[in-house]
Amino acid sequence: MPFTTRVARPSDAEALSIIAGQTFALASPPDAGAPALQAYIDTQLQPEHFVLHLLNRRKRLRVLEHLGTVVGYSLVDSTPEVLGIAEADGLPELSRCYVLPEHHGHGGAQRLLDDTLAQVSGAIRLTVNEQNARAIRFYQRNGFSKVGEAVFECGPERHRDWVMVARR
């Protein structure tokens, strides 16, 4: 399957919001409540939020395309919040890396990650839900290792995430 990536454009905002809505639950713990997930989608993953990311000089948004259709995206924040973990603080953060489920296992996520990381010099961190074994294995295969834990607030719920760093 031929996958390509490129820098996101404002015209991608609607597609990115749809992808985010379809993939967010996959990255969350299986017992996450539907109302909490929907509240996060409604307040953080709408088209206008993606336009704001594109306008923010600290953030870099990249899309994955398959045959000209956007099927995934990544977001890097060059100055993310401090986590209180010495090995991770001060590093840029891969805050999102999502691909539609029907494209899992075909090399798209690897292409997206490779092209995203190629735009970052030095070490980078990410957070991933501790129950997301598939994503954890993927990141470990790509040189990320756990350096600590953080809490992700999803509405009224608090989910535990691993903080992982790749030193490149």
Buried (B, 14 or more C-beta within 10 A) or exposed (E): EEBBBEEBEEEBBBBBBBBBBBBBBBBBBEEBBEEBBBBBBEEEBBBEBBBEBBEEEEBBBBBBBBEEEBBBBBBBBBEBEEBEBEBBBEBBBBBBBBBBEEBBEBBBBBBBBEBBBEEBEEBBBBBBBBBBEEBBEBBEEBBBEBBBEBEBEBBEBEBEBBBBBBEE
